[in-house]
Amino acid sequence: MKRTGLAFPIATTSLTCAGIVLTLASRIATASSLVSVSYADNFPFGPFTPNETVSILATITNDSSTQPLFLCEGVCLGDSSTYSLGALENTPPGYNSYSFAFGDGGSTALGFLNGQIAGELLPGQSKNFVFGEFTPISPVAPGTYPFLIQMQIFAATTDRPIIDSSTFSGSWQVVPSTVPLPAAVWLLLSGVGGLAAVTRREPGSSARCSSGSPDDCATLKRTD
């Protein structure tokens, strides 16, 4: 389990997508929380191939129509318009098919989400970002893989109380990769198709021979 910040009980809503139950869960925001996080860009979610990286996408929005906000990815201090962001990723014990990293693979010097959403968020503005990526350690066996991630929003104060969170959980399916046919197989199939075409022409040659003179028949037979 990888985490920054604290987790707490949350209310959940389940959605079914392609036979997979995905759970969107969110704590009721307090009056001081002016941001919200959604995961709608993940739909449709999978299926994935054994070597495919699973990216969790999210959108953070300033719900105020007048108040600019400032976001920092990690611990920081600021006034009531500043939010300190944390995150949680939780997978079952023994879950070793994938490695997980927060963010999109950029520099962690800019924040644990690689600076994707750090900085000012204007009134009504939304920013799309990659919450994290599950990367196969080796080709993953076909099956169903559960996950849970949570974005956490803290006050930017010394005691850093948590004031809101948004959770995305469920499972994804891994299906076998489609194996492309080698070029030699396509060449063989092409040759078989050519033979079939020749075979289909033979009845036509016989018909022409049977309707012509004996000399015409001899000529056609020598050509075949």
KANORLIN-V493076 format. One record per backbone hydrogen bond with DSSP energy under -0.5 kcal/mol. CO is the residue of the C=O (numbers start at 1). NH is the residue of the N-H. E is the energy in kcal/mol with one decimal. If there is no record, write none. Layout:
# KANORLIN-V493076
CO_NH_E / CO_NH_E
This chain:
# KANORLIN-V493076
2_89_-3.9 / 4_87_-0.6 / 11_26_-1.3 / 13_24_-2.5 / 15_17_-0.6 / 15_22_-3.4 / 17_20_-1.9 / 20_17_-3.0 / 20_22_-0.6 / 22_15_-3.4 / 22_24_-0.5 / 23_25_-0.6 / 23_169_-2.9 / 24_13_-1.9 / 25_167_-4.5 / 26_11_-0.5 / 30_33_-1.5 / 32_34_-0.6 / 34_63_-3.3 / 34_64_-0.6 / 36_61_-2.6 / 38_59_-2.2 / 39_42_-1.8 / 40_43_-1.6 / 44_46_-0.8 / 48_175_-2.8 / 49_52_-1.8 / 50_140_-2.0 / 53_55_-0.7 / 54_134_-3.0 / 55_57_-0.7 / 56_131_-2.3 / 56_132_-1.1 / 58_129_-2.8 / 59_38_-2.4 / 60_127_-2.5 / 61_36_-1.7 / 61_63_-0.8 / 62_124_-1.1 / 64_124_-1.1 / 66_68_-0.7 / 69_121_-2.9 / 70_83_-2.8 / 71_119_-3.1 / 72_74_-1.5 / 72_85_-2.8 / 73_112_-0.9 / 79_82_-1.9 / 81_70_-2.4 / 82_156_-1.0 / 83_72_-2.2 / 83_85_-0.6 / 84_154_-3.0 / 85_74_-0.8 / 86_152_-2.9 / 87_4_-4.2 / 88_150_-2.6 / 89_2_-2.1 / 90_148_-0.6 / 92_95_-1.5 / 94_96_-1.4 / 97_137_-2.4 / 97_138_-0.6 / 99_135_-2.9 / 101_133_-2.3 / 107_110_-1.0 / 108_111_-1.4 / 111_114_-2.2 / 113_116_-1.2 / 119_71_-2.8 / 121_69_-2.4 / 122_125_-2.3 / 125_62_-2.7 / 127_60_-2.4 / 129_58_-2.6 / 129_131_-0.7 / 131_103_-2.6 / 132_56_-2.8 / 133_101_-1.6 / 133_135_-0.7 / 134_54_-2.8 / 135_99_-2.7 / 143_174_-3.0 / 145_172_-2.2 / 147_170_-2.1 / 148_90_-3.0 / 149_168_-2.5 / 150_88_-2.4 / 151_166_-2.1 / 152_86_-2.9 / 153_163_-3.0 / 153_164_-1.4 / 154_84_-2.4 / 155_157_-1.8 / 156_78_-2.7 / 161_155_-2.5 / 163_30_-1.0 / 164_153_-2.7 / 165_27_-1.0 / 166_151_-2.8 / 167_25_-3.0 / 168_149_-2.5 / 169_23_-4.8 / 170_147_-2.2 / 172_145_-2.8 / 173_47_-0.5 / 173_48_-2.8 / 174_143_-1.4 / 175_50_-0.5 / 177_179_-0.6 / 178_180_-0.6 / 182_185_-0.6 / 182_186_-1.6 / 183_187_-2.1 / 184_188_-2.2 / 185_189_-2.7 / 186_190_-2.1 / 187_191_-2.1 / 188_192_-2.5 / 189_193_-2.2 / 190_194_-2.0 / 191_195_-2.2 / 192_196_-2.1 / 193_197_-1.9 / 194_198_-2.1 / 195_199_-2.6 / 196_200_-2.1 / 197_201_-1.1 / 198_201_-0.5 / 198_202_-1.1 / 199_203_-0.6 / 201_205_-1.7 / 202_206_-2.2 / 203_207_-2.2 / 204_208_-2.0 / 205_209_-2.1 / 206_210_-2.5 / 207_211_-1.1 / 208_212_-0.5 / 209_212_-1.2 / 213_217_-2.0 / 214_218_-2.0 / 215_219_-2.2 / 216_220_-2.4 / 217_221_-2.3 / 218_222_-2.2 / 219_223_-1.9 / 220_224_-2.3
